Amino acid sequence: MVDTSQRRRHDNPPPRTANSESEVLRGFLDYLRTSIAAKVDGAPEPMARTSAVPSGTTLLGLLKHLTYVERWIFLGEDVTDWQATFAVEPSDRAADIVARYRNAVERANEVLDDCTDLAAPLPRSRPGRPAASVRWALTHMIEETGRHAGHADILRELIDGTTGR
């Protein structure tokens, strides 16, 4: 059990963005992306890869999964086994998983920088499947990242008492 007298709270308020729909959606997505990466960054290595919940979810597994989701949605990379995207290999280091996630986010943002029409399909090709709209992709990624950021909040608090966004 974590000593709650040692809790550290680092809370960042939601972003203040411009008024366009695109800027609001991208602002909130980047806010959540930064929040979850910060949850993993600096977490004690052995505990970040160990599950403290019956589902088997780990802090590193959450970020590894989100890396795959970013690449799937925005870069068109194929994923055949979503459950496997949560698996953390013995060779996976926390710093490497954080770096891969940040790289996927950077590449996704490069794609989004060229997307000026939220109703247009994402510029990725998937044989036999139409691409989702940019609006749908951003909204889905906000939901997906926010959901897993909440999981990460709980897991990180169980690991070392760190709280906040």
VEXTORGU-235617 format. One line per field, with one value per residue: residue number from 0; x, y, z of N, C-alpha, C in turn; residue in one letter. Coordinates in steps of 0.02 Angstrom, whole numbers, plus 32768, in hexadecimal, padded with zeros to 4 digits. Example, Ala and Ser with C-alpha at 12.3 -4.5 7.8 and 13.67 -1.06 7.14 Angstrom:
BEGIN
resi (0,1);
neast (8294,8282);
nnorth (7EE4,7F90);
nup (8186,8162);
caeast (8267,82AC);
canorth (7F1F,7FCB);
caup (8186,8165);
ceast (8294,8285);
cnorth (7F5B,8002);
cup (8186,818A);
resn (A,S);
END
This chain:
BEGIN
resi (0,1,2,3,4,5,6,7,8,9,10,11,12,13,14,15,16,17,18,19,20,21,22,23,24,25,26,27,28,29,30,31,32,33,34,35,36,37,38,39,40,41,42,43,44,45,46,47,48,49,50,51,52,53,54,55,56,57,58,59,60,61,62,63,64,65,66,67,68,69,70,71,72,73,74,75,76,77,78,79,80,81,82,83,84,85,86,87,88,89,90,91,92,93,94,95,96,97,98,99,100,101,102,103,104,105,106,107,108,109,110,111,112,113,114,115,116,117,118,119,120,121,122,123,124,125,126,127,128,129,130,131,132,133,134,135,136,137,138,139,140,141,142,143,144,145,146,147,148,149,150,151,152,153,154,155,156,157,158,159,160,161,162,163,164);
neast (802A,8019,8068,8006,8026,8090,8067,806E,8037,801D,7FCF,7F8A,7F2A,7E9C,7EB7,7EBE,7E7D,7E77,7DE5,7DB8,7D71,7DCC,7E43,7E1B,7DFD,7E7A,7EC9,7E97,7EB0,7F3D,7F5A,7F2B,7F7F,7FFC,7FE7,7FD6,8051,80A5,807C,80B5,813B,81C9,8195,81B1,8211,8204,8185,8131,811E,80DB,8043,7FC2,7F40,7EB0,7E94,7F0D,7F45,7FC7,802F,8092,8061,7FE9,8016,805F,7FFA,7FAF,800A,8006,7F7F,7F81,7FD6,7F8A,7F10,7F37,7FA6,7F8D,7FBE,7FB8,7F61,7F53,7F35,7EEE,7EF0,7F70,7FBA,7FC6,8026,80BD,8161,81F1,8264,8239,824E,821E,823F,8255,81D6,818D,81D1,81B5,812B,8120,815E,8103,8095,80C9,80DB,8056,801F,805E,801C,7F9B,7FAF,7FA4,7F20,7E9B,7E12,7D98,7D32,7D60,7DA7,7E25,7ECD,7EFB,7F1B,7EB9,7E9F,7E03,7DBB,7D6C,7DB8,7DAE,7D5F,7DBB,7D8A,7D43,7DAF,7E01,7DA7,7D91,7E14,7E25,7DC8,7DFB,7E7F,7E65,7E1B,7E7A,7EDA,7E9C,7E9B,7F25,7F3F,7F0D,7F5B,7FDE,7FD3,7FC2,803F,80A5,8068,805B,7FF7,7F7F,7F71);
nnorth (7FC5,8070,80F9,8178,81F3,8222,824C,8295,831C,834E,83B3,83E2,845B,844C,8471,8518,8545,8581,85B9,856A,84D2,846C,8496,848F,8405,83CA,8408,83D5,834C,834B,8378,830B,82A7,82D5,82CE,8242,820E,824C,820D,8190,81A9,81A8,8152,80D0,804F,7FB9,7FB0,7FF4,7F9C,7F36,7EED,7F2C,7F11,7EA8,7E97,7E94,7F03,7F76,8005,8021,7FD2,8011,8088,8054,8015,8088,80C2,806C,8083,810B,8100,80AA,80F0,8172,815E,80F1,8071,7FC0,7F5B,7EC1,7E7B,7EBA,7EA6,7E78,7EEC,7F24,7EDD,7ED2,7EBD,7E65,7EA8,7F28,7FCD,804D,80D3,80C3,809C,810F,8168,8130,8141,81CE,81E9,81AE,8201,827B,825F,8244,82C3,8309,82D5,8303,838C,83A8,8398,83EF,83F1,83BA,8362,8316,827B,8221,8227,819F,80FD,806D,7FD2,7FA2,7FE2,8076,8111,815F,81FA,8292,82D8,8272,821D,826E,8285,8201,81E1,823A,8206,8182,8198,81E6,818C,8126,8173,8190,810E,8102,8165,812B,80B5,80EB,8130,80C3,808C,80E9,8151,81C7,8248,82A7,8308);
nup (8000,7FDC,802A,8056,8088,8043,7FC8,7F27,7ECC,7E2D,7DD2,7D3B,7CEE,7C7A,7BCB,7B89,7AFA,7A50,79F6,798A,794E,792B,796B,79F1,7A00,79DF,7A3F,7AB9,7AA4,7A9A,7B1B,7B69,7B36,7B61,7BEA,7C05,7BDA,7C36,7CA9,7C9C,7C84,7CE4,7D41,7DB8,7D78,7D8A,7DC6,7D6F,7D0A,7D42,7D70,7DD9,7DE1,7DC7,7D3C,7CFB,7CC3,7CA0,7CC4,7C63,7BFC,7BDA,7B9C,7B34,7AEB,7AC5,7A6F,7A02,79DE,79B6,7947,78F7,78DF,78AD,785A,780E,7827,7835,78AB,78F1,7964,79E6,7A71,7A87,7A7B,7AF6,7B37,7B8F,7B6E,7BB1,7B87,7B70,7BA1,7C12,7BEE,7B66,7B37,7B54,7AFF,7A81,7A7E,7A82,7A08,79AF,79C5,7999,7910,78EE,7905,789F,7830,784F,7848,77C2,77AA,778A,7782,77E7,77CA,7763,7725,777F,7744,771D,76E4,76E0,76B0,7672,76D6,7701,772C,77CB,77FB,781A,7888,78CE,78EC,793F,79AA,79D5,79FD,7A67,7AC1,7AD2,7AFF,7B71,7BBF,7BD8,7C15,7C8D,7CC4,7CD0,7D2F,7DA5,7DAD,7DB7,7E31,7E87,7E79,7EA8,7EEA,7EA4,7E66,7E05,7D69);
caeast (8000,803F,8063,7FE3,8043,80C4,8049,8083,8003,8033,7F92,7F8A,7EE5,7E8F,7ED4,7E98,7E8C,7E53,7D9E,7DA5,7D66,7E0A,7E72,7E02,7E06,7EC2,7EE3,7E85,7ED3,7F83,7F5A,7F26,7FBC,8031,7FD7,7FE4,8099,80C2,806D,80E2,817F,81E2,8179,81E2,8210,81E4,813E,810D,8110,80B8,7FFC,7FA7,7EF8,7EA0,7E93,7F50,7F5A,8003,803B,80B6,8035,7FB9,8036,8072,7FBC,7F9E,8038,7FE8,7F41,7F96,7FF0,7F53,7EE0,7F51,7FDA,7F75,7FE0,7F8A,7F64,7F2A,7F22,7EEE,7F04,7FB9,7FD9,7FD0,805B,80FF,8195,8228,8295,821B,825E,81ED,8255,824B,818F,817A,81ED,818F,80E9,8129,816C,80C4,806D,80E7,80CB,800E,8013,8073,7FE3,7F64,7FC0,7F8E,7ED8,7E79,7DCA,7D88,7D03,7D83,7DC4,7E6C,7EF4,7F1E,7EF9,7EAA,7E7B,7DC1,7D9A,7D72,7DD9,7D83,7D69,7DEA,7D63,7D38,7DEF,7E14,7D79,7DA1,7E54,7E1A,7DA6,7E28,7EB7,7E4A,7E09,7EB6,7EFC,7E7C,7EB8,7F6B,7F3D,7F04,7F96,8018,7FC9,7FD0,8087,80CE,8041,8059,7FB4,7F7B,7F72);
canorth (8000,80AE,8129,81B2,8233,8235,8259,82D0,832E,837B,83B9,8414,8466,8442,84A6,8550,8543,85B1,85A8,853E,848D,8447,84A9,8475,83BD,83BA,8420,83A4,830E,8354,837C,82C6,8284,82EB,82B5,81FB,8204,8262,81D9,8158,81C3,81AD,811F,809D,801D,7F78,7FB7,800C,7F63,7F04,7EFE,7F2D,7F09,7E66,7E94,7E8D,7F42,7F96,804A,801F,7FB3,8043,80B6,802D,800F,80C8,80CC,8047,80A4,8147,80EA,808C,8123,81AB,814B,80BB,8032,7F8A,7F38,7E84,7E61,7EF3,7E93,7E72,7F2E,7F34,7EB3,7EF1,7E8B,7E70,7ED7,7F6C,7FFA,8084,810D,80B3,809D,8156,8186,8117,8162,8214,81E8,81A1,823F,82AD,824B,824E,830B,831E,82C5,8330,83D0,83AE,838B,842E,83E6,8386,8333,82EF,823D,8221,8215,815F,80CA,802C,7FAB,7F8A,8008,80BF,8134,8188,8243,82AF,82E7,8233,8205,8298,8278,81BE,81E2,825C,81D5,814A,81AF,81FA,814F,8105,81A1,8183,80D0,8110,818B,80FC,8089,8110,813C,8084,807E,8114,8187,8203,8258,82E4,82FF);
caup (8000,7FD5,8060,803A,80A0,8013,7F86,7F02,7E9C,7DF7,7DAB,7D06,7CD9,7C33,7BA2,7B6E,7AB3,7A26,79F0,7953,7963,7923,79A0,7A30,7A01,79E2,7A7F,7AED,7A97,7AAE,7B64,7B83,7B23,7B8E,7C2D,7C0E,7BD5,7C75,7CDB,7C92,7C88,7D28,7D6D,7DC8,7D43,7D95,7DD8,7D35,7CDE,7D6A,7D7A,7E1D,7DD9,7DAC,7CF3,7CE1,7CA5,7CBC,7CAE,7C23,7BCB,7BC3,7B6E,7AF9,7AC6,7AA6,7A37,79CA,79C9,7991,7906,78D1,78C9,7887,782B,77E6,7833,7844,78EB,78EA,79A6,7A13,7AB5,7A88,7A7E,7B3D,7B52,7B9A,7B69,7BE1,7B6B,7B6E,7BD8,7C18,7BC6,7B1F,7B29,7B53,7AC2,7A47,7A80,7A6D,79C0,798C,79CB,796C,78CB,78E6,78FF,785C,7804,7860,7831,777D,77A7,7799,7781,7817,77AC,7730,773F,778E,7708,7724,76BB,76FE,767D,7683,770C,76F8,7764,77F6,77F4,7849,78C5,78F2,7905,7978,79E1,79EE,7A21,7AA7,7AEC,7ADF,7B28,7BB2,7BE4,7BF0,7C44,7CCE,7CDE,7CE4,7D6E,7DDC,7DB1,7DD0,7E78,7EA9,7E77,7ED4,7F09,7E7A,7E4D,7DDC,7D21);
ceast (802D,8033,8045,7FFF,8078,80A8,8062,804E,8020,7FF8,7F98,7F42,7EDB,7EA8,7EA3,7EAC,7E67,7E0C,7D8C,7D9E,7DA6,7E3B,7E5C,7E0F,7E50,7EE1,7ED4,7EA9,7F1C,7F8A,7F58,7F64,7FF5,8026,7FE9,802E,80BC,80B5,809F,812B,8193,81C4,81AE,81DB,81EF,8199,8114,80FB,80EA,8071,7FE9,7F5B,7EEA,7EA1,7ED8,7F6C,7F97,800A,805E,808A,8003,7FD9,804B,8034,7FAA,7FCD,801D,7FA9,7F51,7FAC,7FB9,7F25,7EFF,7F84,7FC7,7F98,7FAD,7F97,7F37,7F13,7F27,7F03,7F50,7FDC,7FE5,800C,809D,8132,81CC,825B,827A,822F,822D,8200,824B,8202,8175,8193,81C7,814A,80EF,8139,812D,8097,8088,80D6,8080,7FFE,802A,803C,7FAB,7F71,7FA8,7F43,7EB2,7E2D,7DBA,7D59,7D25,7D9E,7E0E,7E93,7F1D,7EF8,7EF3,7E83,7E38,7D9D,7DA2,7D92,7DA5,7D8F,7D9C,7DC6,7D58,7D79,7E06,7DE8,7D87,7DE2,7E4F,7DFB,7DD7,7E61,7E9F,7E39,7E47,7EE0,7EDD,7E94,7EFE,7F6E,7F3A,7F42,7FD2,8010,7FD6,801B,80AD,80AA,803C,8012,7FB7,7F7F,7FB4);
cnorth (803E,80DA,816A,81F4,824D,8245,8299,82DE,8361,8381,83F2,841E,8457,847D,84DD,8553,857A,8596,8579,84F7,8464,8457,848F,842A,83AA,83D1,83EE,8362,8314,8359,8335,829E,8295,82CF,826C,81EC,8217,822F,81A0,816E,81C9,817B,80EA,8061,7FDA,7F7D,7FCE,7FD3,7F2B,7F1B,7EFB,7F23,7EC5,7E60,7E88,7ECD,7F5E,7FDC,804B,8002,7FE5,8071,8092,8024,8050,80D9,80A9,8069,80E3,8133,80CE,80C2,8155,8197,8110,8079,7FFD,7F6D,7EFB,7E69,7E9A,7EE1,7E8E,7EB6,7F45,7F0F,7ED8,7EB9,7E98,7EA3,7F1E,7F94,8033,80BF,8101,80B5,80E5,8177,816F,8138,81AA,8219,81DC,81DE,8274,829E,8255,8298,8326,830F,82F6,8378,83DD,83A4,83CA,8427,83AC,8351,8305,82AE,8247,820A,81D5,812B,808A,8005,7F93,7FAF,8052,80DE,815C,81D1,825A,82BE,82A8,821B,822D,828A,8233,81BE,8207,822B,819E,815F,81C4,81BE,812E,8132,819A,8142,80DC,8137,815B,80CF,80AE,8120,80FD,8075,80A7,8150,81C6,820C,8297,82D4,8317);
cup (8000,8011,8045,8053,8070,7FCE,7F68,7ECF,7E6B,7DC8,7D79,7CF0,7C8F,7C0A,7B91,7B25,7A8F,7A1C,79B8,796D,795F,795B,79E4,7A35,7A06,7A23,7AB7,7AE2,7AAC,7AFA,7B83,7B72,7B53,7BD4,7C36,7C06,7C16,7CAD,7CD8,7C9C,7CD1,7D58,7D7B,7D99,7D56,7DA3,7D9C,7D04,7D02,7D76,7DC4,7E1C,7DB9,7D60,7CD5,7CC1,7CC8,7CA0,7C6A,7BEC,7BAF,7B8F,7B2E,7ACD,7AA2,7A6C,79F9,79B0,79A0,794B,78DA,78B5,789A,7851,7800,77F0,7849,7889,78E5,792D,79D8,7A5A,7ABC,7A8D,7AC6,7B5B,7B56,7B9C,7B9C,7BC9,7B67,7BAC,7BD8,7BEC,7B7C,7B0B,7B26,7B13,7A84,7A44,7A68,7A23,7999,798D,799C,7924,78BD,78DE,78BC,7829,7810,7849,77EA,7774,77BB,779D,77AF,77FB,7778,774E,774F,7750,7712,76FC,76E3,76CB,7698,76BA,7700,7736,778B,77E8,7828,788B,78EF,7912,7942,79B5,79FF,7A16,7A63,7AD8,7B01,7B0E,7B6D,7BDD,7C01,7C1E,7C8A,7CED,7CF8,7D25,7DA9,7DE4,7DCD,7E1B,7EA1,7EAC,7EAA,7EF1,7EDF,7E5F,7E23,7D93,7D04);
resn (M,V,D,T,S,Q,R,R,R,H,D,N,P,P,P,R,T,A,N,S,E,S,E,V,L,R,G,F,L,D,Y,L,R,T,S,I,A,A,K,V,D,G,A,P,E,P,M,A,R,T,S,A,V,P,S,G,T,T,L,L,G,L,L,K,H,L,T,Y,V,E,R,W,I,F,L,G,E,D,V,T,D,W,Q,A,T,F,A,V,E,P,S,D,R,A,A,D,I,V,A,R,Y,R,N,A,V,E,R,A,N,E,V,L,D,D,C,T,D,L,A,A,P,L,P,R,S,R,P,G,R,P,A,A,S,V,R,W,A,L,T,H,M,I,E,E,T,G,R,H,A,G,H,A,D,I,L,R,E,L,I,D,G,T,T,G,R);
END
